[in-house]
Amino acid sequence: MKRAALAIGLALLLAAPAALPDPPAQSASSPDSPDRVSELDAAVRAVASDRALEGAAIGVAIIDVESGRVLAAVNEHLALNPASNAKLYTAGAALATLHGEHRYETTLTGKLESEGGGSSATVISGPLAIRGFGDPSLTTADLWAMVQDLKSYGVKRVDGDIVVDQRFFDEQTTPPAFDQQANEWSSFRAPVSAVAIDENCVTLTVRPGPAGGGARYEFDPPGFVDADGAIKTADPGAADNVELALSGNGSRMAAHVSGAIASDSRVVRYTRRSEDPRLLAGFALKALLERADVRVTGDVKLGTARGHTLARHLSEPLSSLLYALGKQSDNFYAEMIYKSLAGEAKGRPAKAGDASEVVTQWLDRVGAGDAGVVVKNGSGLFDANRVTAQSVVGVLRWAWRDPSVGPEYVAQLSVGGVDGTLHKRFRQEATKRRVRAKTGTLDDVIALSGYVLRDGGRGPLAFSILFNRVAGKQDRARRAADKLVEHVAHYAMK
């Protein structure tokens, strides 16, 4: 990604070996002896002075969660861009504010009337409204299930418009800092809205036909994309070169497709963000109703939900939704949950600025605030946030020690060597399943923060490793972070 340079001071360079040494195989010292702490501190200082990372801004903090004792640190109060480590703040604030059992609700409301004239059919008189409260997980399949609920009333026609009630969020659909890469159409930059479907993205599905003929394609959610162009079916073994060009088209989107897919290819899919998501769910609802033989006489527009609740969908509990943050680093889920904090805690409509205030006040309450900490968005995408390693380990310590959030908070993190963004990292005996952490990656940011679990009923060690100004050196920074966590793991095992 192309991002503005970070306005951050150079990290303190300390006289120490240029390369981080391997973790010690064993030590005769007691677990908390000064010699062993010094070994950990030396490993941290070696990272900070690594000549291969010269010019980087580096902040590290490692603590004993039970006692709060700082075992090793360097530049722990230096405010740095955390990249996706910002999701540690979003997850913590969400569990503290909404609680793990919170479910997001989406409803269909309207007025049912009998068609009359001896007919048993039912009509929705006036608008049919869909209203949402920030559910990041609503899918086309969920909306189809709600349509089936309407069908159970015998509904055959909607005499009026499809209304989308977006009042739970304000009208700003672009999260803070996302405008830094305005021409990016990838799904990771999807906009937010109180009623959202399929993560406010559109997906082109292409199925090959006989060689020499045309391929079949369709867009999901249905009803939102006006498409033209054609995709050919090429000979077996040919390279797939499907091209998709998207643009805004009023309240909908326009797409031009071209290229070819091999006749022996499997079904291929291309997912891109929507431009303006506010009516996306409404157009999808109208298309699904018509697919279910329910005629809609009106248009799709923004409005206010009125009437009786005719169908309701509840998301999975927040504790389950957070897996998308910690394990998959899903930016859309993070921004939706982040903004919903404002709607629940500060009043409606929810604003990103109010969510920032909620998170900042929560940090102060749990003792994890620090000078220079700024949280503007919930995902950590682009150049928006500043945190310190000291603040991050403060959040980690609070979460572990609070029984009302600890199990759920730890569960949403990636498990070293097992799942999420850490499934290929920390596969050694000392780290596999013992490391529970959140990764962070931008063009010039590498971050890794989390826990190393310990045996014997002892609390874990918490660590935060933040690298800025590492453009072109991301792999070296990532290896240095992993090596340092291996040192922490060997320390934790004693």
C-alpha positions as CSV (number, residue, x, y, z in Angstrom):
1,M,0.0,0.0,0.0
2,K,1.1,3.5,-0.6
3,R,0.9,5.6,2.5
4,A,2.2,8.9,3.8
5,A,5.5,8.8,5.7
6,L,5.1,8.5,9.4
7,A,6.0,11.6,11.5
8,I,7.9,9.6,14.1
9,G,11.3,10.1,15.7
10,L,14.1,7.7,15.2
11,A,14.3,4.8,17.7
12,L,17.0,5.0,20.3
13,L,20.0,3.0,19.1
14,L,21.8,1.1,21.8
15,A,25.2,-0.5,21.8
16,A,24.6,-4.2,21.5
17,P,25.1,-7.0,19.0
18,A,23.9,-6.4,15.5
19,A,22.1,-9.7,15.2
20,L,19.6,-11.2,17.6
21,P,21.1,-14.3,19.2
22,D,19.2,-17.6,19.3
23,P,17.3,-18.3,22.5
24,P,19.2,-20.2,25.1
25,A,18.5,-24.0,25.1
26,Q,18.3,-24.1,28.9
27,S,19.3,-22.2,32.0
28,A,20.2,-23.2,35.5
29,S,19.0,-19.9,36.9
30,S,15.7,-19.5,38.7
31,P,12.8,-18.3,36.5
32,D,12.9,-14.7,37.8
33,S,16.6,-14.4,38.5
34,P,18.4,-11.2,37.5
35,D,20.6,-13.1,35.1
36,R,17.6,-14.5,33.2
37,V,15.8,-11.1,33.1
38,S,19.1,-9.6,31.8
39,E,19.1,-12.2,29.0
40,L,15.6,-11.1,27.9
41,D,16.6,-7.5,28.2
42,A,19.7,-8.1,26.0
43,A,17.5,-9.7,23.4
44,V,15.2,-6.7,23.3
45,R,18.2,-4.3,23.0
46,A,19.7,-6.4,20.2
47,V,16.5,-5.9,18.2
48,A,16.6,-2.1,18.8
49,S,20.2,-1.9,17.6
50,D,20.1,-4.4,14.7
51,R,22.0,-2.7,11.9
52,A,19.7,-4.4,9.3
53,L,16.9,-2.3,10.7
54,E,18.8,0.9,11.0
55,G,16.5,3.9,10.7
56,A,13.5,2.0,12.0
57,A,11.4,3.3,14.9
58,I,11.0,0.5,17.4
59,G,9.0,0.1,20.6
60,V,9.0,-3.1,22.7
61,A,7.6,-4.0,26.1
62,I,7.4,-7.4,27.8
63,I,5.7,-7.8,31.2
64,D,4.6,-10.5,33.7
65,V,0.9,-10.3,33.5
66,E,0.3,-11.4,37.1
67,S,2.6,-9.0,38.8
68,G,2.8,-6.2,36.2
69,R,6.6,-6.4,36.4
70,V,8.4,-5.0,33.3
71,L,10.8,-7.7,32.3
72,A,12.3,-5.9,29.3
73,A,11.5,-2.7,27.3
74,V,12.9,-0.2,24.9
75,N,11.2,2.9,23.7
76,E,8.0,1.5,25.4
77,H,6.4,5.0,25.5
78,L,7.2,5.9,21.9
79,A,4.0,6.5,19.9
80,L,4.0,4.4,16.8
81,N,1.6,3.3,14.1
82,P,0.3,-0.1,15.3
83,A,-1.2,-1.3,11.9
84,S,-3.7,-4.1,12.7
85,N,-2.6,-4.2,16.4
86,A,-5.2,-1.5,16.7
87,K,-7.7,-4.3,16.6
88,L,-6.5,-5.3,20.1
89,Y,-8.0,-2.0,21.3
90,T,-11.3,-2.5,19.3
91,A,-11.8,-6.0,20.6
92,G,-11.1,-4.9,24.2
93,A,-13.3,-1.9,24.1
94,A,-16.1,-3.9,22.5
95,L,-16.0,-6.6,25.2
96,A,-15.9,-4.0,27.9
97,T,-18.7,-1.9,26.4
98,L,-21.1,-4.3,24.7
99,H,-20.0,-7.6,26.4
100,G,-19.5,-10.9,24.7
101,E,-23.1,-11.9,24.5
102,H,-24.1,-8.8,22.5
103,R,-25.9,-9.7,19.2
104,Y,-26.5,-7.3,16.3
105,E,-30.1,-7.1,15.2
106,T,-31.5,-6.5,11.7
107,T,-35.2,-6.3,11.1
108,L,-37.8,-6.1,8.3
109,T,-40.8,-3.9,9.3
110,G,-44.1,-3.1,7.5
111,K,-47.9,-3.3,7.6
112,L,-49.6,-6.5,6.6
113,E,-53.0,-6.4,5.0
114,S,-55.2,-9.0,3.3
115,E,-55.5,-8.6,-0.4
116,G,-59.3,-9.2,-0.2
117,G,-61.6,-10.3,-2.9
118,G,-61.7,-13.8,-1.7
119,S,-57.9,-14.2,-2.0
120,S,-55.9,-15.6,0.8
121,A,-52.8,-13.7,-0.3
122,T,-51.3,-11.0,2.0
123,V,-49.9,-7.7,0.9
124,I,-47.4,-5.4,2.6
125,S,-49.2,-2.0,2.4
126,G,-46.8,0.9,2.2
127,P,-43.0,0.5,2.5
128,L,-41.1,-2.5,3.6
129,A,-38.2,-1.3,5.7
130,I,-34.9,-3.0,6.5
131,R,-33.2,-1.6,9.6
132,G,-29.8,-2.5,11.0
133,F,-27.6,-1.7,14.0
134,G,-24.1,-2.3,12.7
135,D,-24.0,-6.1,12.1
136,P,-20.8,-6.8,10.2
137,S,-21.8,-10.4,9.5
138,L,-25.1,-10.1,7.6
139,T,-25.1,-12.1,4.4
140,T,-27.2,-12.5,1.3
141,A,-28.2,-16.0,2.7
142,D,-29.4,-14.3,6.0
143,L,-31.5,-11.9,3.9
144,W,-32.9,-14.8,2.0
145,A,-34.0,-16.4,5.2
146,M,-35.8,-13.2,6.2
147,V,-37.6,-13.2,2.9
148,Q,-38.8,-16.8,3.7
149,D,-40.1,-15.5,7.0
150,L,-42.2,-12.9,5.0
151,K,-43.4,-15.7,2.7
152,S,-44.7,-17.6,5.8
153,Y,-47.3,-14.8,6.2
154,G,-48.5,-15.5,2.7
155,V,-47.0,-12.2,1.3
156,K,-47.4,-11.9,-2.4
157,R,-46.8,-8.2,-3.0
158,V,-45.2,-5.2,-1.5
159,D,-47.3,-2.2,-2.4
160,G,-44.7,0.5,-1.9
161,D,-41.0,1.1,-1.7
162,I,-38.2,-0.9,-0.1
163,V,-36.8,1.5,2.5
164,V,-33.3,1.2,4.0
165,D,-33.1,2.6,7.5
166,Q,-29.4,3.6,8.1
167,R,-30.1,5.9,11.1
168,F,-28.0,4.0,13.6
169,F,-24.8,5.3,11.8
170,D,-24.1,8.8,10.6
171,E,-23.8,9.4,6.8
172,Q,-20.0,9.0,6.7
173,T,-19.4,5.6,5.2
174,T,-15.7,6.0,4.7
175,P,-13.8,5.2,7.9
176,P,-11.1,7.6,9.1
177,A,-7.9,7.5,7.0
178,F,-9.5,5.2,4.3
179,D,-9.5,8.2,2.0
180,Q,-5.7,7.9,1.8
181,Q,-6.2,5.3,-0.8
182,A,-9.4,6.3,-2.4
183,N,-8.9,4.4,-5.7
184,E,-8.4,1.1,-4.0
185,W,-11.2,-1.3,-4.9
186,S,-10.1,-4.3,-2.9
187,S,-12.4,-5.7,-0.3
188,F,-10.1,-4.7,2.6
189,R,-11.2,-1.1,2.0
190,A,-14.9,-1.6,2.1
191,P,-17.1,1.2,3.5
192,V,-19.4,0.9,6.6
193,S,-23.1,1.4,7.1
194,A,-25.6,0.5,9.8
195,V,-27.3,-1.9,7.4
196,A,-24.6,-3.8,5.6
197,I,-24.6,-7.0,3.6
198,D,-21.7,-9.3,2.4
199,E,-19.3,-6.9,4.1
200,N,-20.5,-4.1,1.7
201,C,-18.7,-5.9,-1.2
202,V,-19.8,-7.2,-4.5
203,T,-18.6,-10.5,-5.9
204,L,-18.3,-11.5,-9.5
205,T,-18.7,-15.3,-10.0
206,V,-17.6,-16.7,-13.4
207,R,-18.4,-20.2,-14.6
208,P,-16.8,-21.5,-17.8
209,G,-18.8,-23.0,-20.7
210,P,-17.7,-25.0,-23.7
211,A,-14.4,-23.8,-25.3
212,G,-15.0,-21.1,-27.8
213,G,-18.2,-20.0,-26.3
214,G,-19.2,-17.5,-23.6
215,A,-18.8,-18.0,-19.9
216,R,-21.6,-17.4,-17.5
217,Y,-21.2,-14.8,-14.8
218,E,-23.3,-13.1,-12.1
219,F,-22.9,-10.6,-9.2
220,D,-23.8,-11.0,-5.6
221,P,-25.5,-9.5,-3.7
222,P,-28.1,-9.5,-6.5
223,G,-29.8,-6.4,-7.9
224,F,-27.0,-3.9,-7.2
225,V,-24.6,-4.1,-10.2
226,D,-25.5,-3.2,-13.8
227,A,-23.1,-5.2,-15.9
228,D,-22.1,-5.2,-19.5
229,G,-19.5,-6.9,-21.6
230,A,-18.7,-10.6,-22.1
231,I,-16.2,-13.2,-20.8
232,K,-15.1,-15.9,-23.2
233,T,-14.4,-19.5,-22.5
234,A,-10.8,-20.4,-23.7
235,D,-9.3,-23.8,-24.5
236,P,-8.3,-26.1,-21.6
237,G,-5.2,-25.0,-19.8
238,A,-5.3,-21.4,-20.9
239,A,-4.6,-18.7,-18.3
240,D,-7.6,-17.0,-16.7
241,N,-7.5,-13.3,-17.5
242,V,-10.9,-12.0,-16.5
243,E,-11.0,-8.2,-16.1
244,L,-13.5,-6.3,-13.9
245,A,-13.9,-2.6,-14.1
246,L,-16.3,-1.0,-11.5
247,S,-17.6,2.5,-11.1
248,G,-20.4,4.3,-9.3
249,N,-23.7,4.4,-11.0
250,G,-25.9,6.7,-8.9
251,S,-27.1,4.7,-5.9
252,R,-26.0,1.5,-7.6
253,M,-22.8,0.3,-9.4
254,A,-21.8,-0.3,-13.0
255,A,-19.4,-3.1,-14.1
256,H,-17.7,-3.9,-17.3
257,V,-16.4,-7.4,-17.7
258,S,-14.0,-8.8,-20.3
259,G,-11.3,-11.4,-20.8
260,A,-11.5,-15.2,-20.7
261,I,-11.5,-18.2,-18.5
262,A,-10.3,-21.7,-19.4
263,S,-12.9,-24.3,-20.1
264,D,-11.3,-26.6,-17.4
265,S,-11.2,-23.9,-14.8
266,R,-13.2,-24.2,-11.6
267,V,-15.6,-21.5,-10.7
268,V,-13.7,-18.3,-10.0
269,R,-14.7,-15.3,-7.9
270,Y,-13.6,-11.7,-7.7
271,T,-14.6,-9.6,-4.7
272,R,-14.5,-5.8,-4.7
273,R,-15.8,-3.1,-2.3
274,S,-18.9,-1.1,-3.1
275,E,-18.7,2.6,-3.7
276,D,-21.8,3.8,-1.8
277,P,-23.2,0.9,0.4
278,R,-26.3,2.6,1.8
279,L,-28.8,1.1,-0.6
280,L,-26.9,-2.2,-1.3
281,A,-29.0,-4.3,1.1
282,G,-32.2,-2.7,-0.2
283,F,-31.6,-3.6,-3.8
284,A,-30.6,-7.1,-2.7
285,L,-33.8,-7.4,-0.7
286,K,-35.9,-6.3,-3.7
287,A,-34.1,-8.8,-6.0
288,L,-34.6,-11.6,-3.5
289,L,-38.3,-10.8,-3.0
290,E,-38.8,-11.0,-6.7
291,R,-36.8,-14.3,-6.9
292,A,-39.3,-15.6,-4.3
293,D,-42.3,-14.5,-6.4
294,V,-43.1,-11.4,-4.3
295,R,-43.7,-8.5,-6.5
296,V,-42.4,-5.0,-5.4
297,T,-44.3,-2.0,-6.9
298,G,-42.0,0.7,-5.6
299,D,-38.3,1.7,-5.6
300,V,-35.4,1.4,-3.2
301,K,-34.6,4.5,-1.1
302,L,-33.4,5.6,2.3
303,G,-36.0,6.2,4.9
304,T,-37.3,5.4,8.4
305,A,-38.6,2.0,9.5
306,R,-42.2,2.0,10.6
307,G,-44.8,-0.7,11.2
308,H,-44.6,-4.1,12.8
309,T,-41.5,-6.2,12.9
310,L,-42.1,-9.0,10.4
311,A,-38.7,-10.7,10.3
312,R,-35.7,-10.4,12.6
313,H,-32.1,-11.7,12.2
314,L,-29.7,-11.8,15.1
315,S,-26.0,-12.1,14.6
316,E,-23.7,-14.6,16.3
317,P,-22.5,-13.3,19.7
318,L,-19.9,-10.6,19.7
319,S,-17.4,-13.0,21.3
320,S,-17.7,-15.1,18.1
321,L,-17.6,-12.1,15.7
322,L,-14.3,-11.0,17.2
323,Y,-12.6,-14.1,15.7
324,A,-12.7,-12.1,12.5
325,L,-10.6,-9.4,14.1
326,G,-8.0,-11.4,16.0
327,K,-7.6,-14.4,13.7
328,Q,-8.4,-13.0,10.3
329,S,-7.6,-9.3,10.8
330,D,-10.8,-8.4,9.0
331,N,-10.9,-4.6,8.6
332,F,-14.6,-4.4,7.8
333,Y,-15.6,-6.3,10.9
334,A,-13.3,-4.1,13.0
335,E,-14.6,-0.8,11.6
336,M,-18.3,-1.8,12.0
337,I,-17.8,-3.0,15.6
338,Y,-15.7,0.1,16.4
339,K,-18.4,2.5,15.1
340,S,-21.2,0.6,16.8
341,L,-19.5,1.4,20.1
342,A,-20.4,5.0,19.6
343,G,-24.0,4.2,18.8
344,E,-24.4,2.1,22.0
345,A,-22.4,4.2,24.4
346,K,-22.6,7.8,23.1
347,G,-25.9,8.1,21.3
348,R,-27.2,7.9,17.8
349,P,-26.3,8.3,15.0
350,A,-22.9,6.7,15.7
351,K,-19.9,8.7,14.6
352,A,-16.3,7.6,14.3
353,G,-15.2,10.5,16.4
354,D,-17.4,9.4,19.2
355,A,-16.1,5.8,19.0
356,S,-12.6,7.3,19.4
357,E,-13.7,9.0,22.6
358,V,-15.3,5.8,23.9
359,V,-12.0,3.8,23.3
360,T,-9.8,6.6,24.8
361,Q,-12.0,6.8,27.9
362,W,-11.9,3.0,28.3
363,L,-8.1,3.0,28.0
364,D,-7.9,5.5,30.9
365,R,-10.3,3.4,33.0
366,V,-8.3,0.2,32.6
367,G,-5.0,1.9,33.2
368,A,-3.7,1.4,29.6
369,G,-3.6,5.0,28.5
370,D,-0.3,6.6,27.6
371,A,0.9,9.9,26.3
372,G,0.7,10.0,22.5
373,V,-1.9,7.3,22.1
374,V,-4.5,8.2,19.4
375,V,-7.1,5.8,18.1
376,K,-9.0,7.2,15.1
377,N,-10.2,4.0,13.4
378,G,-10.9,0.5,14.5
379,S,-8.9,-1.6,12.0
380,G,-5.5,0.1,12.0
381,L,-5.6,0.5,8.3
382,F,-3.5,3.3,6.7
383,D,-1.9,6.1,8.8
384,A,-4.5,6.8,11.4
385,N,-3.5,5.5,14.9
386,R,-0.7,5.9,17.3
387,V,-0.1,3.6,20.3
388,T,2.8,2.7,22.5
389,A,4.1,-0.7,23.4
390,Q,3.4,0.1,27.1
391,S,-0.2,0.9,26.3
392,V,-0.6,-2.4,24.4
393,V,0.7,-4.6,27.1
394,G,-1.5,-2.6,29.5
395,V,-4.5,-3.7,27.5
396,L,-3.3,-7.3,27.4
397,R,-2.8,-7.3,31.2
398,W,-6.2,-5.8,31.8
399,A,-7.9,-8.3,29.5
400,W,-6.2,-11.4,31.1
401,R,-7.0,-10.2,34.6
402,D,-10.6,-9.3,34.1
403,P,-12.6,-12.6,34.3
404,S,-15.6,-11.0,32.5
405,V,-13.6,-10.6,29.3
406,G,-10.4,-12.6,29.5
407,P,-11.4,-15.9,28.1
408,E,-13.2,-14.3,25.2
409,Y,-10.4,-11.9,24.5
410,V,-7.7,-14.5,24.4
411,A,-9.8,-16.9,22.3
412,Q,-10.2,-14.4,19.4
413,L,-6.4,-14.1,19.0
414,S,-4.4,-16.2,16.5
415,V,-2.9,-19.4,17.9
416,G,0.8,-19.8,17.1
417,G,1.4,-22.6,14.6
418,V,-2.3,-23.4,14.4
419,D,-4.7,-20.8,13.0
420,G,-5.4,-17.3,11.7
421,T,-2.5,-15.1,10.7
422,L,-0.1,-17.1,12.8
423,H,-0.8,-20.6,11.3
424,K,2.6,-20.7,9.6
425,R,4.5,-19.0,12.4
426,F,5.7,-20.3,15.8
427,R,5.5,-24.0,15.0
428,Q,8.4,-24.9,17.4
429,E,7.7,-26.8,20.5
430,A,8.3,-23.8,22.8
431,T,5.8,-21.6,20.9
432,K,3.2,-23.8,19.2
433,R,-0.2,-23.1,20.9
434,R,1.6,-21.1,23.6
435,V,1.7,-17.9,21.6
436,R,-1.6,-16.1,21.3
437,A,-1.1,-12.9,19.4
438,K,-2.3,-10.3,16.9
439,T,-0.2,-9.4,13.8
440,G,0.0,-6.1,12.0
441,T,1.4,-5.3,8.6
442,L,1.5,-2.1,6.5
443,D,4.1,-0.9,3.9
444,D,6.4,0.4,6.6
445,V,4.9,-1.2,9.7
446,I,5.4,-4.6,11.3
447,A,3.7,-5.3,14.7
448,L,3.2,-8.3,16.9
449,S,1.6,-8.2,20.3
450,G,0.0,-10.9,22.5
451,Y,0.7,-13.5,25.2
452,V,3.1,-16.4,25.8
453,L,1.2,-18.9,28.0
454,R,3.0,-20.6,30.9
455,D,2.6,-24.0,32.6
456,G,1.9,-24.6,36.2
457,G,-1.1,-22.3,36.6
458,R,1.1,-19.2,36.2
459,G,-0.2,-16.2,34.3
460,P,1.3,-15.5,30.9
461,L,3.9,-13.0,29.7
462,A,2.5,-10.2,27.6
463,F,4.6,-8.6,24.8
464,S,4.2,-5.8,22.3
465,I,6.7,-5.4,19.4
466,L,6.2,-2.4,17.1
467,F,8.3,-1.5,14.1
468,N,7.8,1.6,12.0
469,R,9.8,2.9,9.1
470,V,10.6,-0.6,7.8
471,A,9.5,-0.2,4.2
472,G,11.6,-2.7,2.2
473,K,12.6,-4.4,5.4
474,Q,9.4,-6.0,6.5
475,D,10.7,-9.6,6.3
476,R,13.7,-8.7,8.5
477,A,11.5,-7.0,11.0
478,R,9.0,-9.9,11.1
479,R,11.9,-12.4,11.6
480,A,13.3,-10.2,14.4
481,A,9.9,-10.0,16.1
482,D,9.5,-13.8,15.9
483,K,12.9,-14.5,17.2
484,L,12.3,-12.2,20.2
485,V,9.0,-14.0,20.9
486,E,11.0,-17.2,20.9
487,H,13.2,-15.7,23.6
488,V,10.1,-14.8,25.6
489,A,8.8,-18.4,25.2
490,H,12.0,-19.9,26.4
491,Y,12.0,-17.6,29.4
492,A,8.4,-18.5,30.1
493,M,9.1,-22.2,30.1
494,K,11.5,-22.0,33.1
